[in-house]
Amino acid sequence: MPSVVGLGDLANEVVSGFETYPEYEVYRIGVGLKDTAQTKGMKKQDSVELYEQNPPATKRFFKNIQDEVIFVCTGAEPESGAVLRILETIKDKKITVIYLRKDLDLVSQKEVLQDRVAFGILQNYARSGLFERIILIDMNQIDEILGDVPVSEYAERQSQLVASTYHMIQVFQHSQPIMGNMLPSESTNRISTLGLSEIGESDDKWFFELNKSFEVYYLYAVNENLLNQDKRLLNKIKTQIKERAQENTKTMFGIFPTDYDQNYVFCLANTKIVQGEKN
């Protein structure tokens, strides 16, 4: 059972979506939280530098954490100063970082600079193999995918979208498709994003616009009745994959039978290029 750790306000909202699934145990770290088995309070500091100098003591807090950890954070909050110090305490674990990039037009210039630093450092750590992977999520893209949502439901819908998409991709990547060309990811391609699509649609809804993808996976979760009845389904899927083929990019797909009423297409793109750096 993987452990999910949220650091800061935005991340702690998003990790709520993982509580829907019994496969995950959720930990939260942030200012204003009480110290419990699953939450760790942080003392409020006046700067990101002070958060780095005075990180919360997490050794005992993480004593029962699992070997596989999903660490959710953002750079545009002062608490991000503690992110590397906290990750240091679980460096022996298999860590996947989910990086939430806030709308930088709605934060201060200081927070923009904080984000830029954390965004680059964490990607380079992933690329070097210190993390298993970093998954980039642009919260502006999430807003566009969600569309018009009541304010009272906004945080819940955000967290559900991120958590459910990540979870279903993990499920199908560890399942055997009835058809497809699912090859393992290259070890150099550790910078990723998630996405959604629909059978027959021309556009994909990516959670982050990667500068260049070297691997793209399309995971088709298809109702078993449709698989048995639609004789044109395979042709639709192959056409869709061919339309998305790019030079120097491996485009792969898998078809998975389900008993869901709806059909889903989950997307994963991987790259080795650090996003946001001038090449």
One Martini backbone bead per residue (centre of mass of N, CA, C, O) as a GRO file, in nm:
protein
  279
    1MET     BB    1   0.089   0.040   0.029
    2PRO     BB    2   0.089   0.351  -0.043
    3SER     BB    3   0.219   0.661   0.038
    4VAL     BB    4   0.076   0.988   0.107
    5VAL     BB    5   0.223   1.319   0.076
    6GLY     BB    6   0.151   1.638   0.210
    7LEU     BB    7   0.267   1.983   0.131
    8GLY     BB    8   0.057   2.199   0.216
    9ASP     BB    9  -0.234   2.329   0.115
   10LEU     BB   10  -0.273   2.220  -0.173
   11ALA     BB   11  -0.173   1.929  -0.127
   12ASN     BB   12  -0.384   1.866   0.105
   13GLU     BB   13  -0.622   1.878  -0.087
   14VAL     BB   14  -0.535   1.665  -0.305
   15VAL     BB   15  -0.494   1.408  -0.114
   16SER     BB   16  -0.796   1.351  -0.061
   17GLY     BB   17  -0.846   1.174  -0.318
   18PHE     BB   18  -0.691   0.914  -0.201
   19GLU     BB   19  -0.908   0.837   0.026
   20THR     BB   20  -1.098   0.673  -0.167
   21TYR     BB   21  -0.858   0.469  -0.150
   22PRO     BB   22  -0.738   0.181   0.017
   23GLU     BB   23  -0.432   0.181  -0.102
   24TYR     BB   24  -0.401   0.443   0.078
   25GLU     BB   25  -0.189   0.648   0.283
   26VAL     BB   26  -0.235   0.959   0.456
   27TYR     BB   27  -0.026   1.248   0.471
   28ARG     BB   28   0.025   1.557   0.666
   29ILE     BB   29   0.188   1.882   0.605
   30GLY     BB   30   0.144   2.181   0.815
   31VAL     BB   31   0.014   2.467   0.891
   32GLY     BB   32  -0.213   2.409   1.169
   33LEU     BB   33  -0.146   2.131   1.243
   34LYS     BB   34  -0.175   1.849   1.412
   35ASP     BB   35  -0.033   1.601   1.606
   36THR     BB   36  -0.042   1.291   1.444
   37ALA     BB   37  -0.027   1.001   1.271
   38GLN     BB   38  -0.120   1.185   0.987
   39THR     BB   39  -0.013   1.459   1.120
   40LYS     BB   40   0.199   1.765   1.069
   41GLY     BB   41   0.320   2.030   1.220
   42MET     BB   42   0.404   2.375   1.149
   43LYS     BB   43   0.597   2.638   1.193
   44LYS     BB   44   0.567   2.956   1.144
   45GLN     BB   45   0.727   3.144   0.890
   46ASP     BB   46   0.882   3.430   0.718
   47SER     BB   47   1.038   3.218   0.525
   48VAL     BB   48   1.176   2.991   0.313
   49GLU     BB   49   1.449   2.977   0.463
   50LEU     BB   50   1.330   2.900   0.745
   51TYR     BB   51   1.206   2.632   0.653
   52GLU     BB   52   1.480   2.509   0.583
   53GLN     BB   53   1.613   2.548   0.875
   54ASN     BB   54   1.304   2.453   1.008
   55PRO     BB   55   1.211   2.164   0.999
   56PRO     BB   56   1.025   1.914   1.054
   57ALA     BB   57   0.997   1.639   1.257
   58THR     BB   58   0.981   1.312   1.069
   59LYS     BB   59   1.094   1.042   1.167
   60ARG     BB   60   0.853   0.942   1.346
   61PHE     BB   61   0.621   1.004   1.151
   62PHE     BB   62   0.767   0.786   0.931
   63LYS     BB   63   0.793   0.495   1.067
   64ASN     BB   64   0.527   0.364   0.880
   65ILE     BB   65   0.615   0.402   0.611
   66GLN     BB   66   0.629   0.318   0.301
   67ASP     BB   67   0.827   0.222   0.028
   68GLU     BB   68   0.600   0.378  -0.119
   69VAL     BB   69   0.602   0.726  -0.239
   70ILE     BB   70   0.375   1.006  -0.254
   71PHE     BB   71   0.479   1.339  -0.327
   72VAL     BB   72   0.307   1.640  -0.248
   73CYS     BB   73   0.364   1.961  -0.418
   74THR     BB   74   0.476   2.306  -0.400
   75GLY     BB   75   0.655   2.617  -0.470
   76ALA     BB   76   0.421   2.859  -0.400
   77GLU     BB   77   0.516   2.804  -0.095
   78PRO     BB   78   0.697   2.843   0.186
   79GLU     BB   79   0.712   2.531   0.266
   80SER     BB   80   0.910   2.449   0.029
   81GLY     BB   81   1.178   2.484   0.192
   82ALA     BB   82   1.135   2.177   0.326
   83VAL     BB   83   1.134   1.950   0.109
   84LEU     BB   84   1.430   1.833   0.111
   85ARG     BB   85   1.443   1.770   0.416
   86ILE     BB   86   1.210   1.566   0.410
   87LEU     BB   87   1.310   1.376   0.183
   88GLU     BB   88   1.569   1.287   0.332
   89THR     BB   89   1.406   1.097   0.545
   90ILE     BB   90   1.306   0.912   0.262
   91LYS     BB   91   1.546   0.817   0.061
   92ASP     BB   92   1.490   0.489   0.085
   93LYS     BB   93   1.256   0.537  -0.096
   94LYS     BB   94   0.999   0.517  -0.334
   95ILE     BB   95   0.978   0.817  -0.522
   96THR     BB   96   0.694   1.020  -0.605
   97VAL     BB   97   0.644   1.329  -0.759
   98ILE     BB   98   0.387   1.576  -0.716
   99TYR     BB   99   0.366   1.870  -0.909
  100LEU     BB  100   0.212   2.180  -0.826
  101ARG     BB  101   0.120   2.435  -1.047
  102LYS     BB  102   0.043   2.733  -1.009
  103ASP     BB  103  -0.101   3.032  -1.067
  104LEU     BB  104   0.133   3.282  -1.141
  105ASP     BB  105  -0.077   3.530  -1.167
  106LEU     BB  106  -0.178   3.481  -0.838
  107VAL     BB  107   0.109   3.553  -0.737
  108SER     BB  108   0.389   3.642  -0.616
  109GLN     BB  109   0.710   3.706  -0.703
  110LYS     BB  110   0.829   3.532  -0.479
  111GLU     BB  111   0.665   3.274  -0.556
  112VAL     BB  112   0.773   3.247  -0.840
  113LEU     BB  113   1.068   3.197  -0.753
  114GLN     BB  114   1.016   2.952  -0.579
  115ASP     BB  115   0.901   2.777  -0.804
  116ARG     BB  116   1.144   2.778  -0.996
  117VAL     BB  117   1.336   2.633  -0.807
  118ALA     BB  118   1.173   2.375  -0.735
  119PHE     BB  119   1.107   2.283  -1.024
  120GLY     BB  120   1.407   2.231  -1.106
  121ILE     BB  121   1.521   2.056  -0.878
  122LEU     BB  122   1.315   1.815  -0.886
  123GLN     BB  123   1.372   1.733  -1.177
  124ASN     BB  124   1.677   1.676  -1.143
  125TYR     BB  125   1.642   1.455  -0.934
  126ALA     BB  126   1.483   1.267  -1.116
  127ARG     BB  127   1.682   1.246  -1.355
  128SER     BB  128   1.915   1.123  -1.157
  129GLY     BB  129   1.737   0.904  -0.961
  130LEU     BB  130   1.630   0.996  -0.671
  131PHE     BB  131   1.374   0.954  -0.825
  132GLU     BB  132   1.144   0.787  -1.001
  133ARG     BB  133   0.944   1.046  -1.027
  134ILE     BB  134   0.790   1.329  -1.200
  135ILE     BB  135   0.475   1.498  -1.174
  136LEU     BB  136   0.320   1.733  -1.377
  137ILE     BB  137   0.095   2.007  -1.261
  138ASP     BB  138  -0.134   2.229  -1.400
  139MET     BB  139  -0.384   2.412  -1.259
  140ASN     BB  140  -0.492   2.541  -1.518
  141GLN     BB  141  -0.555   2.274  -1.664
  142ILE     BB  142  -0.754   2.171  -1.456
  143ASP     BB  143  -0.960   2.398  -1.492
  144GLU     BB  144  -1.022   2.341  -1.792
  145ILE     BB  145  -1.126   2.052  -1.752
  146LEU     BB  146  -1.355   2.117  -1.544
  147GLY     BB  147  -1.460   2.394  -1.561
  148ASP     BB  148  -1.757   2.463  -1.436
  149VAL     BB  149  -1.746   2.525  -1.079
  150PRO     BB  150  -1.836   2.526  -0.779
  151VAL     BB  151  -1.678   2.653  -0.514
  152SER     BB  152  -1.763   2.423  -0.308
  153GLU     BB  153  -1.627   2.192  -0.527
  154TYR     BB  154  -1.339   2.255  -0.625
  155ALA     BB  155  -1.134   2.097  -0.447
  156GLU     BB  156  -1.261   1.816  -0.483
  157ARG     BB  157  -1.239   1.801  -0.796
  158GLN     BB  158  -0.937   1.827  -0.813
  159SER     BB  159  -0.857   1.581  -0.640
  160GLN     BB  160  -1.010   1.367  -0.804
  161LEU     BB  161  -0.867   1.403  -1.075
  162VAL     BB  162  -0.578   1.343  -0.989
  163ALA     BB  163  -0.615   1.075  -0.832
  164SER     BB  164  -0.774   0.903  -1.042
  165THR     BB  165  -0.569   0.918  -1.272
  166TYR     BB  166  -0.329   0.800  -1.129
  167HIS     BB  167  -0.459   0.536  -1.035
  168MET     BB  168  -0.548   0.418  -1.314
  169ILE     BB  169  -0.268   0.407  -1.438
  170GLN     BB  170  -0.153   0.210  -1.233
  171VAL     BB  171  -0.346  -0.021  -1.279
  172PHE     BB  172  -0.291  -0.060  -1.596
  173GLN     BB  173   0.025  -0.088  -1.577
  174HIS     BB  174  -0.046  -0.364  -1.388
  175SER     BB  175  -0.180  -0.477  -1.646
  176GLN     BB  176  -0.325  -0.686  -1.895
  177PRO     BB  177  -0.368  -0.650  -2.209
  178ILE     BB  178  -0.549  -0.757  -2.496
  179MET     BB  179  -0.410  -0.502  -2.639
  180GLY     BB  180  -0.086  -0.394  -2.768
  181ASN     BB  181   0.235  -0.176  -2.700
  182MET     BB  182   0.357  -0.216  -2.397
  183LEU     BB  183   0.634  -0.055  -2.301
  184PRO     BB  184   0.881   0.017  -2.121
  185SER     BB  185   1.028   0.257  -1.964
  186GLU     BB  186   1.272   0.466  -1.975
  187SER     BB  187   1.504   0.559  -1.731
  188THR     BB  188   1.534   0.868  -1.845
  189ASN     BB  189   1.205   0.904  -1.825
  190ARG     BB  190   1.110   1.100  -1.529
  191ILE     BB  191   0.927   1.312  -1.676
  192SER     BB  192   0.579   1.392  -1.616
  193THR     BB  193   0.235   1.336  -1.730
  194LEU     BB  194  -0.112   1.371  -1.745
  195GLY     BB  195  -0.426   1.234  -1.895
  196LEU     BB  196  -0.708   1.281  -2.124
  197SER     BB  197  -0.956   1.101  -2.320
  198GLU     BB  198  -1.122   0.991  -2.628
  199ILE     BB  199  -1.281   0.805  -2.836
  200GLY     BB  200  -1.216   0.976  -3.144
  201GLU     BB  201  -1.061   1.205  -3.045
  202SER     BB  202  -0.829   1.473  -3.128
  203ASP     BB  203  -0.798   1.554  -2.822
  204ASP     BB  204  -0.601   1.617  -2.544
  205LYS     BB  205  -0.591   1.629  -2.173
  206TRP     BB  206  -0.348   1.791  -2.024
  207PHE     BB  207  -0.180   1.872  -1.715
  208PHE     BB  208   0.080   1.923  -1.901
  209GLU     BB  209   0.301   2.101  -2.117
  210LEU     BB  210   0.527   1.948  -2.278
  211ASN     BB  211   0.797   2.013  -2.471
  212LYS     BB  212   0.890   1.692  -2.474
  213SER     BB  213   0.810   1.369  -2.588
  214PHE     BB  214   0.923   1.016  -2.573
  215GLU     BB  215   0.654   0.913  -2.423
  216VAL     BB  216   0.326   0.761  -2.504
  217TYR     BB  217   0.031   0.671  -2.326
  218TYR     BB  218  -0.266   0.464  -2.401
  219LEU     BB  219  -0.547   0.388  -2.186
  220TYR     BB  220  -0.803   0.160  -2.254
  221ALA     BB  221  -1.120   0.175  -2.094
  222VAL     BB  222  -1.346  -0.089  -2.179
  223ASN     BB  223  -1.634  -0.203  -2.227
  224GLU     BB  224  -1.706  -0.530  -2.282
  225ASN     BB  225  -1.948  -0.497  -2.472
  226LEU     BB  226  -1.806  -0.317  -2.678
  227LEU     BB  227  -1.582  -0.517  -2.754
  228ASN     BB  228  -1.801  -0.730  -2.872
  229GLN     BB  229  -1.969  -0.517  -3.079
  230ASP     BB  230  -1.743  -0.322  -3.191
  231LYS     BB  231  -1.590  -0.353  -3.505
  232ARG     BB  232  -1.450  -0.042  -3.510
  233LEU     BB  233  -1.273   0.009  -3.261
  234LEU     BB  234  -0.983  -0.064  -3.345
  235ASN     BB  235  -0.967   0.142  -3.573
  236LYS     BB  236  -1.006   0.392  -3.399
  237ILE     BB  237  -0.756   0.352  -3.222
  238LYS     BB  238  -0.538   0.337  -3.442
  239THR     BB  239  -0.597   0.613  -3.564
  240GLN     BB  240  -0.544   0.777  -3.309
  241ILE     BB  241  -0.247   0.693  -3.273
  242LYS     BB  242  -0.139   0.784  -3.552
  243GLU     BB  243  -0.215   1.090  -3.515
  244ARG     BB  244  -0.003   1.107  -3.252
  245ALA     BB  245   0.242   1.068  -3.398
  246GLN     BB  246   0.594   1.127  -3.337
  247GLU     BB  247   0.892   1.226  -3.367
  248ASN     BB  248   1.084   1.057  -3.138
  249THR     BB  249   0.813   0.895  -3.042
  250LYS     BB  250   0.663   0.677  -2.828
  251THR     BB  251   0.354   0.518  -2.920
  252MET     BB  252   0.126   0.379  -2.685
  253PHE     BB  253  -0.098   0.091  -2.617
  254GLY     BB  254  -0.399  -0.016  -2.429
  255ILE     BB  255  -0.647  -0.274  -2.378
  256PHE     BB  256  -0.918  -0.267  -2.129
  257PRO     BB  257  -1.137  -0.446  -1.964
  258THR     BB  258  -1.464  -0.350  -1.834
  259ASP     BB  259  -1.755  -0.262  -1.607
  260TYR     BB  260  -1.796   0.008  -1.700
  261ASP     BB  261  -2.015   0.232  -1.834
  262GLN     BB  262  -1.769   0.382  -1.915
  263ASN     BB  263  -1.524   0.526  -2.116
  264TYR     BB  264  -1.157   0.537  -2.107
  265VAL     BB  265  -0.868   0.770  -2.142
  266PHE     BB  266  -0.543   0.729  -2.040
  267CYS     BB  267  -0.254   0.946  -1.988
  268LEU     BB  268   0.110   0.925  -2.063
  269ALA     BB  269   0.401   1.136  -2.027
  270ASN     BB  270   0.753   1.127  -2.124
  271THR     BB  271   1.072   1.272  -2.011
  272LYS     BB  272   1.422   1.423  -2.005
  273ILE     BB  273   1.325   1.717  -1.998
  274VAL     BB  274   1.360   2.005  -1.845
  275GLN     BB  275   1.133   2.218  -1.743
  276GLY     BB  276   1.205   2.570  -1.797
  277GLU     BB  277   1.461   2.536  -1.953
  278LYS     BB  278   1.724   2.648  -2.132
  279ASN     BB  279   1.855   2.493  -2.442
   0.00000   0.00000   0.00000
